[in-house]
Amino acid sequence: MHFEPVIGLEIHTQLQTESKLFCCCSTRFGAPPNVNTCPVCLGLPGALPVLNRRAVELAVKAALALGCTVHQTSIFARKNYFYPDLPKGYQISQYDRPLATEGALEFESRGESRRVGIIRVHLEEDAGKSLHEGLPDSDRMTALDFNRSGVPLIEIVSQPDVRSAAEAGEYFSRMRAILVATGVTDGNMEEGSLRCDANVSVRRPGEPFGVKTEIKNLNSFRHVQRALEHEIERQIDVIESGGTVEHETRLWDTAAGRTFSMRSKEEAHDYRYFPEPDLPPLQIAVATIEELKGTLPELPDARRRRFVAQYALPEYDAALLTQSHALAAYFEATAAAAGNPKAASNWIMGELTRKLNELGTDIESVALTPEALAGLIRLVDAGTISGPTAKEVFEKMYGSGRSAAAIVETEGLARIDDEASVQAAVQKVLAAHPDAVKQYRAGKKQTYGFLVGQVIKSMSGKANPTLVNTLVRRELDRDSA
Ligand SMILES: [Zn+2]
């Protein structure tokens, strides 16, 4: 029996501010433990929070980029729970009056338009960090680092509109692209700037939603996808073997490739939210919201549509090229300099991506300028070099700083259009392969392709392929006539 997964995602992202949400401490990652702390973010008695304006602006930009309604009044609330890395005994968050509600993230997934609703975007502070391992006395005690305590976050809660593990990974990746493009976050996943919790249940189509589990703290697109694949399969197994799925929180074990239970919802916290008495309601003027709207850059989805319209690219190319701002910018610069957008797209998605993967690097640190790549494309378009030669030139250009024209010139790689030299090569190849020639003339026409290949090879891929084809055919047909 076929099952359909129903997935909702909660993404936490760290806002790109210099200082914390309610104090002046630095948000810098990697500082020695507990250096970036003060009475406010340590939760000492009597310390009072002061809201960071920049954090609010970034949160508003994120909400606007996701098409949400930003509310002129929102309320900070205390979320009460005890944990060693939360010395105040509560986290300041937003509860029943969040910053923004009702938006959507739209994207293209395998040729299909997808729309995932956004329920809410709210501001909150991060907690500190408990270090359970890696220190000399880790077998006896847990160390606490409060540098992260009070760092500004937004939480983005989606509707349960996602229908597969792959789509969840894609949603997360698109979300990152938007948040990075708008300058809301640095998007650094290794440093925890972006984390995802996934709620998932399965049902037979047409049935009401099943019991969901929550998988916590997924910090890469791949982990989101793999954890959900595993969890969906696990839930189907439970149901098919006559059991019931427990409402619980689970964690993903990357090494084991499975999820395991962290706590059941029976032991779930009752956070006893109430309005934060130390902060007034957050008021944002309409004019401020409008002003921030005006600062939003072109978003990935709009850029993808523009690429299709402006450059006549296939949807597939446009979707790939707009995955990151850097990649899209590289494409636009190459296309403009080469005067051939489709060729620019082919080179970037093909050879350049292959090269970057091979070197384990990315477009941000690419060692080939768009102008240099465009120079290569222009040589191909002008017929100066053949396709195979172009790949060879590309290899020599990458990282060397040499231009395509210089390489072609000094290494004598220009395409050979001279009929006499190609003719000589053709005759030599036919003479060397009398059997293939005989087979062709006996009606086995496939040997034609083989002979053409041999001629091109004998001329190191430099011969004009159209000319080779014509001359091989002419030779074979002439002598048989
Ligand atoms: Zn502080």
Boltz pocket constraint, residues with backbone or C-beta under 6 A from the ligand:
constraints:
  - pocket:
      binder: B
      contacts: [[A, 20], [A, 23], [A, 24], [A, 25], [A, 36], [A, 37], [A, 38], [A, 39], [A, 40], [A, 41], [A, 42], [A, 149], [A, 150]]
      max_distance: 6.0
